[in-house]
C-alpha cells in the first residue's frame, strides 16, 4: 500500500470508527471489553492487512472512550495502581525506541514510511492499553476476556474435529488463528486468568480441561510448560480452604494429558518434534558478534540448508530479535522493558507478578514483545490490566478474593452474578 492509499484508508477507517464509537460508548464496560478483545484477536486470524489495521484502530478508539464516558463509574485509582499503569505504559515508549534503533541500523535504504507505520502501530498499542486500564477501573474486565478467549479456544477445538484439513497444519492445531503458537498463547493467557483469579470450581475445571487439550494439540511447548508452572503456582497461591480443589484440578489436568497422549501418539511426536528455533538463535548470535553495536535492522528471517531442502525460520526470541535489529543497545532496551513490566507488577501484587514472569519467560522464546501492537502483546496488555485491576480492587475490599465467600460472592468474578 502506497502513502496516498494508506492515508485515504486511515481517514475512512477513522470516520467509520468515530461513528461506531457513538454506538459503543453507552455500552457497559464488560461489553466494550468483550468487543475490544475480539478486535485485538482479528489480526491473528490472518485477514487482509487493511482489516487488521482497521481492527487495531477500532479497538484503540473503543477503549479510549473510557476517558470521556461515565467518569463517575470509574473508581478512584490507588497510588500503586496509577504508578503501575504509568510504568507499564513506559514499555511502549521503549518499544518505539527499539523501532528507531532498528531503522537506523537498516542495511538497505531506510524507509521512512515504514518507520512511521511502526511508530503509529506502537502508539495504537499504547492507547489501547491506556484505555483498557482505565476501563478496568469501571468494572471487572476479566469475565469478558475469559469469555471471548475461551470461545476462541472452543471454536478452534471444534474446527480441529470438524475441518481438520483447514485448521490443522503439520499435525498442529491452528483453529481460527493462522499460527499454532498464537492459539497456544491464547490458551496460556486463559490458563493464567483461571489460575490467578478466583472462579467457581466448575468454570475453572472446565476451562483448564479445554486449555490442556488445546495446548497439547497445538504442540506449543513453551506455552504448555508455562501452563504447567501456572498450575503449580495456583496450588501454592490459593487459600488453604481451596487447596483441595486446586489439587484435584491439577491432577485432572495431568490425567487428561495422559489420556490424550496415549490415545494419539502423533501428538507426542508434535510435542517432542525437532525444533528449527536453534537455527534462528545461532544466526542471531552470529549477527550480534558481527555487528555488536549497530545490528542489521529488521531482518529476522533465516534461510538455512538441510540435506533435503532449504528451510525458512524466524528468530524466535524477543531479546535475540532485538540483538539482530539493533545489536547490544537493542538487547538493553528489551531488558529495560522486562524491568518496567516487573516493576509495574510488583506495585500490584504477587498474582500480577506471576502473570508477568510467565509472559517474560514466553517472550524469551518468542519474538512478540518487540512488536508494538501485535496480537500477542496486546492480548497480554489486556490480560495484565484486568488481573492488575482485580487484584488492586480486591486488596481495597471492592472485590472479594474468594468467589465463594458468603454474600459477597455476588460481586466476584467469573459468571458469579447476572
C-alpha positions, -999 to +999 in steps of 0.1 A: +000+000+000+014+034-010+013+065+011-018+080-006-037+048-004-028+043+033-038+079+041-072+075+024-078+042+042-069+056+076-092+086+071-121+064+061-114+040+089-112+068+114-146+083+103-162+049+104-147+043+139-160+076+152-195+067+140-192+033+157-179+049+188-212+068+194-229+034+194-204+017+216-199+043+243-232+037+261-224+000+265-213-015+298-175-018+304-177-055+302-195-054+268-169-030+255-140-051+267-155-082+250-157-062+217-122-049+221-109-084+228-124-097+196-109-068+176-074-074+192-077-111+181-087-102+145-051-097+132-043-132+145-069-147+121-046-137+091-070-113+075-060-088+048-036-062+062-062-034+059-087-054+080-060-060+107-051-023+108-088-013+110-094-037+139-065-023+159-076+013+153-112+004+163-100-013+194-080+017+204-109+041+198-134+020+217-113+017+248-102+053+246-139+062+252-133+052+288-116+085+293-147+105+283-176+083+292-192+078+326-163+091+346-185+088+377-184+050+372-146+049+375-133+042+409-106+064+423-073+048+414-049+039+442-014+052+440+000+017+434-024+012+405-015+046+390+022+040+393+019+005+378+000+017+348+024+045+342+054+022+344+037-004+321+029+024+296+066+033+295+071-002+280+056+011+247+079+041+247+108+016+249+094-004+221+092+027+200+128+034+208+137-001+195+119+006+162+140+038+158+172+019+166+163-008+141+156+019+115+190+035+120+207+001+117+190-009+084+215-022+059+192-013+030+179+022+020+159+035+051+121+035+046+108+065+065+072+055+057+077+020+072+092+036+104+062+059+106+039+030+103+058+011+130+057+040+154+020+046+147+014+009+154+032+013+188+011+044+195-021+025+188-010-003+211-002+022+239-036+039+235-053+006+236-036-004+269-042+030+285-079+028+276-082-008+288-065+001+321-090+030+325-119+008+315-110-019+340-115+006+368-152+009+359-158-028+364-144-063+362-130-069+327-116-104+333-150-120+327-154-108+291-118-115+284-120-151+295-154-155+278-141-143+244-107-161+246-124-193+259-148-191+230-119-189+205-103-220+221-136-239+220-142-229+184-107-239+174-111-273+190-143-279+172-128-268+139-100-293+145-125-321+148-148-310+120-125-294+095-090-308+101-077-300+066-081-263+071-075-260+109-046-284+114-011-277+099+017-302+102-003-321+129-006-288+149-040-273+156-043-237+144-081-234+147-093-199+139-058-185+140-031-185+114-005-200+137-005-228+162+017-208+186-008-179+186-035-204+197-011-217+223-005-182+237-043-176+239-046-208+259-018-198+282-035-164+289-068-182+297-049-206+320-033-176+337-066-159+344-082-191+356-053-198+379-045-164+393-081-151+398-110-166+417-137-185+398-164-211+406-148-246+406-169-258+377-158-229+355-122-233+365-121-271+359-139-268+325-115-241+314-084-259+325-095-290+306-101-270+274-067-253+279-049-286+283-064-302+253-057-272+231-021-268+243-013-304+236-029-303+201-011-271+192+022-286+201+031-252+216+058-264+240+067-231+256+030-223+264+024-259+277+054-258+301+044-224+314+008-235+318+021-264+340+041-238+360+009-217+364-010-248+377+017-254+403+017-217+412-021-219+416-018-247+442+006-225+462-012-192+459-047-203+467-060-201+502-058-232+523-096-238+520-092-240+483-061-262+481-081-294+479-100-282+448-068-270+433-051-303+439-079-321+421-077-296+392-040-302+389-045-340+389-073-337+365-052-317+341-023-343+343-047-372+338-063-355+308-028-350+293-020-387+298-053-398+282-048-376+252-012-386+246-020-423+250-049-420+226-029-404+197+008-409+196+011-383+168+006-356+194+036-369+213+056-365+181+043-330+178+053-320+213+088-336+211+095-327+174+128-313+163+129-275+166+140-250+140+144-223+166+180-232+173+189-223+137+174-188+142+192-184+176+225-195+161+221-170+133+211-142+157+242-148+178+264-147+147+248-114+137+254-100+171+290-110+170+294-094+136+275-062+144+276-058+182+267-021+185+246-014+154+227-046+144+215-051+108+180-037+110+147-056+107+160-088+092+146-117+112+140-144+086+167-170+084+171-194+055+193-224+061+201-255+041+193-291+052+201-323+034+166-323+019+157-287+012+160-250+022+141-241+054+129-206+063+126-198+100+124-168+123+144-157+153+121-170+180+132-148+208+125-112+217+160-104+231+177-121+201+154-104+177+163-070+193+200-081+191+197-086+153+178-054+148+199-030+169+228-050+185+236-047+222+216-014+225+185-034+214+192-061+240+195-034+266+161-019+255+144-053+259+160-058+293+147-024+303+112-035+291+114-065+314+124-043+343+094-020+336+070-049+334+083-065+366+083-031+384+048-023+374+036-058+385+054-055+418+034-024+426+002-045+423+009-078+440+021-114+437-006-127+413+001-100+387+038-105+391+034-143+384+015-134+352+043-110+342+070-136+349+052-161+328+048-136+299+085-126+301+096-163+300+074-168+270+088-138+252+124-151+257+114-179+234+091-159+211+096-125+194+061-110+201+073-085+227+092-063+203+061-057+181+042-025+191+006-036+186+008-073+176-019-097+187+001-113+214+015-082+231-019-065+230-035-096+244-010-097+273-017-060+279-054-066+282-050-096+305-025-077+326-048-047+331-077-070+340-057-090+365-039-060+380-072-041+384-089-071+400-060-077+425-059-040+434-096-038+440-096-070+460-069-056+483-091-025+488-121-046+496-140-037+464-139-073+453-136-105+473-106-127+466-128-158+472-156-162+448-174-185+473-172-161+503-207-158+516-230-130+504-201-111+488-199-137+461-223-117+440-196-092+433-170-118+424-156-126+391-164-154+368-201-156+360-210-153+397-236-126+390-261-119+363 
